[in-house]
Amino acid sequence: MKTCRSVFTILLFLLPSMLWGQEDARWTIAFWNVENLFDTQRDTLKDDEDFTPQGENHWTASRYADKRNKIYKIVAAMQWPAVVGLAEVENDRVLRDLCRFTPLRGRGYEFVHYESADRRGIDCALLYRKGLFDVFESRRVDVSDSAGGFFTRDLLLVGGVLGREDSCYIIVNHWPSKRNGASAERYRMKIAGLLLGMMDSLQRRHPGALVLAMGDLNASPEEEAVSKGLGFEGGCRNSAGFYNLMCHIPKGEGSYKYKDTWSCIDQMVANRQLEVEVFAPQFMLEEDTRYMGMKPRRTYSGMKYLGGYSDHLPILVHIP
């Protein structure tokens, strides 16, 4: 009986590794738009009333807990990356809950987050594993136009040491969506120019450091905000020495599906030539009965609760 109990204990200890892989992805950096990670409380300073129990989305405590657990499971399935950039998180509370009340706590995850001027209250954030990525600098970069009445997500700049000695500067992005038409395109172009200047400045001031921008740009690599705004009209490398890491993703594949078209609006740009992969395990996908093929298992379709993971798939890069 004692032997059986010991074997059972060992199996419980080994179960996470058996489920999610034998080793940590220690030097992996990921990005994921998690699709509306809101708490259930009303914030009168934000347009978040839909994400309350009484709101149109009927966002209850159980749905919030399920969403939180699904996010942790994807981080685990990616084998616990050292860094995970996030888009569409509401506030510090949802990040604290994620890091305290899921198994992320046992892996040492902490977070960096600043409130932005976005009217819906969705921000960028960074999860990181303390000891694998040690933060020495962080700040928000305001890209809203208060005079013009245009408010959007800040850029999030975080500097840290990846491993024991490799400095790394990460800029998390979530550019304006296409819902606002031509005005949003102008702001995406403006943000692209600002981002390129930031990256070039970081590279000049910190030669040898990895400089990596990642995020939901709401524009594919061939669209003007990326090709012209970030200087990739001539190919995968721009004149400042940065690489569009999405260049190798075949046309027709990507991290986001709009109607019948997959695209790479989630992107990474770096001063090193690295290979990005779209993380697309079968359980994050479902059959697309309208447009054929597969599509991401999202949390909501309009106001209809589907209970999936997100309308975006994560992207990740392994640092050699």
Stockholm file with secondary structure:
# STOCKHOLM 1.0

chainA/1-320         MKTCRSVFTILLFLLPSMLWGQEDARWTIAFWNVENLFDTQRDTLKDDEDFTPQGENHWTASRYADKRNKIYKIVAAMQWPAVVGLAEVENDRVLRDLCRFTPLRGRGYEFVHYESADRRGIDCALLYRKGLFDVFESRRVDVSDSAGGFFTRDLLLVGGVLGREDSCYIIVNHWPSKRNGASAERYRMKIAGLLLGMMDSLQRRHPGALVLAMGDLNASPEEEAVSKGLGFEGGCRNSAGFYNLMCHIPKGEGSYKYKDTWSCIDQMVANRQLEVEVFAPQFMLEEDTRYMGMKPRRTYSGMKYLGGYSDHLPILVHIP
#=GR chainA/1-320 SS CHHHHHHHHHHHHHHHHHHHCSSCCTTEEEEEEEEEECCSSCCTTTTCGGGSTTSTTCCCHHHHHHHHHHHHHHHHHTTCCSEEEEEEECCHHHHHHHHHSSTTGGGTEEEEECCCCCTTCCEEEEEEETTTEEEEEEEEECCCBTTTTBCCCCEEEEEEEETTTEEEEEEEEECCCGGGHHHHHHHHHHHHHHHHHHHHHHHHHSTTSEEEEEEECSSCTTSHHHHTTTTCTTSSBCTTSCEETTTTSCTTCCSEEETTEEECCEEEEESSCCCEEECCCGGGEEECTTTSSEEECCSEETTEECCCSCSBCCEEEECC
#=GC SS_cons         CHHHHHHHHHHHHHHHHHHHCSSCCTTEEEEEEEEEECCSSCCTTTTCGGGSTTSTTCCCHHHHHHHHHHHHHHHHHTTCCSEEEEEEECCHHHHHHHHHSSTTGGGTEEEEECCCCCTTCCEEEEEEETTTEEEEEEEEECCCBTTTTBCCCCEEEEEEEETTTEEEEEEEEECCCGGGHHHHHHHHHHHHHHHHHHHHHHHHHSTTSEEEEEEECSSCTTSHHHHTTTTCTTSSBCTTSCEETTTTSCTTCCSEEETTEEECCEEEEESSCCCEEECCCGGGEEECTTTSSEEECCSEETTEECCCSCSBCCEEEECC
//
